[in-house]
Amino acid sequence: MNHMTPAWHLTANADTNPDETQEWRDALLSLAATEGPARVRQILDELARLARSQRIGWQPELNTPYINTIGVEDQPAFPGDLAVEERLASLMRWNALAMVVRANQAYGELGGHIASYASAADLFETGFNHFFRAGRQGDLVFFQPHSAPGVYARAFLEGRLSEADLLHYRQEITAPASGARGLSSYPHPWLMPDFWQFPTGSMGIGPISSIYHARFMRYLTHRQLLNCGARKVWGVFGDGEMDEPESMSALTLAAREKLDNLVWVVNCNLQRLDGPVRGNGRIIDELEKLFSGAGWNVIKLVWGSDWDGLFARDTTGALVRAFANTVDGQMQTFAAKDGRFNRDNFFGQNPELAALAQGMTDEQIDRLKRGGHDLVKIHAAYAAAAAHTGQPTVILAQTKKGYGMGAAGQGKMTTHSQKKFDEGDLIQFRNRFNLPLSDEQAKGLAFFKPADDSAEMRYLREHRAALGGAMPRRETACDVVPVPAIDAYASFALKADGKEMSTTMAFVRMLGTLLKDPALGPRIVPIVADEARTFGMANLFKQVGIYSSVGQRYAPEDIGSVLSYREALEGQILEEGISEAGALASWTAAATSYSVHGLAMLPFYIYYSMFGFQRVGDAIWAAADQRSRGFLLGATSGRTTLGGEGLQHQDGSSHLVAATIPNCKAYDPAFAGELAVIVDAGMREMLVEQRDVFYYVTLMNENYANPDLPEGAAEGVLKGGYRFGSYGPQGGQRITLLGSGAIFTEVVQAAQQLAEQGVGVDVFSITSWSELARDGMTSSDGVPHITQLLARSEGPVIAATDYVRAVPESVRAFLPEGRRYATLGTDGFGRSDTRAALRAYFQVDAESIVRAALHSLAPLGRGLG
């Protein structure tokens, strides 16, 4: 029996015994023919184990040939009407193109993208017609951001958006004057709260978020809060987007957790924004290695059905050899050129390839589809991915960027920025996709919507109805979660009676009690990034357990300890390892559960404050866009409270960044009582009032005496500040001191020292500089809270914080007129030393506050005494 061996199977070394090699090949082929692929895999696995035991030093390559994973003989029958679906996809392409081009004809500055959706249209349409299930018990779909115009185009045909809406693409402010809805540039739930579910505009955030959403669905199921067993998470992302570290950072988690409810479709159009993704290499090969090595099921969707006949006639392996030697930069050139060029430069490489192209016209060669443009091939890949168990699946779909844009943009370096077409280009596009438009309609960029009773519209409606309705669609209805009375979990903090504790310790104690509440407790999601013991949370290990999808398969070395490490299938804590990006993605999944799943959850993510806004600020911004509800706890906060750790651990700016996020309420409480009031108000605002806000609260690890919360102070705590006390004589010179968080005890000490020198002092605890500043900016008809507070005090005002001076500077404009104002902060880089040394160095200790106060009191700035 004489078998032709494809060239890609040959090794680089010469075969020293070809007859024996042929016998092995024959044996393998015979086994496959008689006992099937499963038996072949079993034998190969056994041989691989044997090779490892003998230290042969061999392992299989992670790359497979540059062909489709699913052979034509394994494709299921296509269940739809191929002609109708192709017409629908063409209409989506046209309306998306018309939307972007018209916007830029009217306003050249608006921008927009055509080429990304042109490459991904068939990938989206196959999902919409056959796989993406809508509704609260449906699937979660993350849409490639640059393809948003195509999603709007489908919503237009569905009647969810009007022609006037499409005419106001990227015109969200001016649209209402025309009675239209402005369409946001990318998926933004904040701007289109009933439409978009997931923000993906910041590339890389969508991929990691999709993984943790899939894992959170398992978490809900295993904790028996909500059965998500039949639901999928689909993510359509770009190959260039895979360069983002967030895109790749959690691949092994998805495989380790066996998230077979997760399917990624990577649109491999081989181009980034400026040019090829891997011009001198092959991104599909690279991604296949990455995902396979991480433990994913990989489906390569490379070539369309038109290539099946060519592969069948290729008995020598010429095609695969040619593909193996073609880098992406050259593949892009083939995409940009016509059939004649491809005949001469691809099929003309050798006589074997030229023979395959004989009998094909140049137009037929030009129309050879890549896999991501073939609805039949896409459906086969999606069906295989949806049915696969035990692993997450990635579909690597090869497409052409700017597909169908012809000379105006297909495969060109400039195609990502292409948003203008001349009349000839529009006619060519019309002809390419057989659109039912006259020349005048095409030149005028007329939107096209078939009649309601047309075959296309009936097909579209019927298929979406069978899948649960239109999508994307965002819903917000969920049950109110009752919050226990504050005295039930925080009386120790409200009436601290001088007990020494850190605010971190106070928070953990409150959390432990809240977890026991029968109504609220199960909805709480404690999240840490491998720092639970640092924050004194080890007692929660036994109380509620650490979530593990496989339970605990080992006896921990500290099993006899009251603080032993306990993992459990029904565990409540999400312990994410050393990954702030992963922990924040988990927090976002829990913080948006009220909308995504109709089940309100309350996440508390506690972390080193320096590793929050400074490290994963982009993800926090995306969470804000997604209207998250939950608590971020920045522990060991401030630049001087974390003494010995030094520069990259000491946070002096998180409150400055937090102030820039409109729906983030940021607080820096000094005492446990203040913290209790803030946590209580936040829970009620998010779970009872169901407002789309989240709280950032900084916590300290410094123990000091905590006073009772003053009577009537709660309102001021939430507004941003309250009068803490007065020191020294009531007459004579007076000074006003403001302080927050870790530095407030220094402020109190300074007040006492000033009082001993005969200066009267009014002290105000500032719990939120950003809330005071916002109140000041929005109180045009009233008096800002900080103005009212300070109206009951006299003299210069000195503000001290453990953050950069820009934080207390934010309220300067709202001080009573005529009051001198000086701010003390920790500008610059951090240092390693004791708290006392650090505070003296940054001049925020009691002595420095005293000096600043006396300086402010002196005429012309001369000090006293």
Buried (B, 14 or more C-beta within 10 A) or exposed (E): EEEEBBEBEEEEEEEEEEEEBBEEBEEEEEBBEEEEEEEBEEBEEEEBEEBEEEEEEEEEEEBBBBBBBBEBEEBEEBEBBEEBBBBBBBBBBBBBBBBBBBBBEEEEEBEBBBBBBBBBBBBBBBBBBBBBBBBBBBBBBBBBBBBBBBBBBBBBBBEBBBEEBBBBBBBBEEBEEEEBBBBBBBBBBBBBBEBBBBBBBBBBBBBBBBBBBBBBBBBBBBBEBBEBEEBBBBBBBBBBBBBBEBBBBBBEBBBBBBBBBBBBBBBBBBBBBEBBBBBEEBBBBBBBBBBBEBBBBBBBBBBBBBBBEBBEEBEBBBBBBBBBEBBBBBBBBBBBBBBEBBBEEBBEBEEBBBBBBEEBEBEEBBEBBBBBBBBBBBBBBBBBBBEBEEBBBBBBBBBBBBBBBBEBBBBBBEBBBBBBBEEEBBBBBBEBBEBEBEEEBBBEBBBBBBEEEEBBBBBBBEBBEEBBBBBBBBBEEBEEBEBBEBEEBBEBBBBBEEBEBBBBBBBBBBBBBBBEBEEBBBBBBBBBBBBBEBBBBBBBBEBBBBBBBEEBEEEEEEEEEEBBBBBBBBBBBBBBEEBBBBBBBBBBBBBBBBBBBBBBBBBBBBBBBBBBBBBBBBBBBBBBBBBBBBBBBBBBBBBBBBBEBEEEBBBBBBBBBBBEBEBBBBBBBBBBBBBBBBBBBBBBBBBEEBBBBBBBBBBBBBEBEBBBBBEEBBEBBBBBBBBBEBBBEEEEBBBBBBBBBBBBBBBBBBBBBBBEEEBBBBBBBBBBBBBBBBBBEEBEEEEBBBBBBBEEBBBBBBBBBBBBBBBBBBBBEBBBEEBBBBBBBBBEEBBBBEBEBBBBBBBBBBBBBBBBBBBBBBEEEEEEE
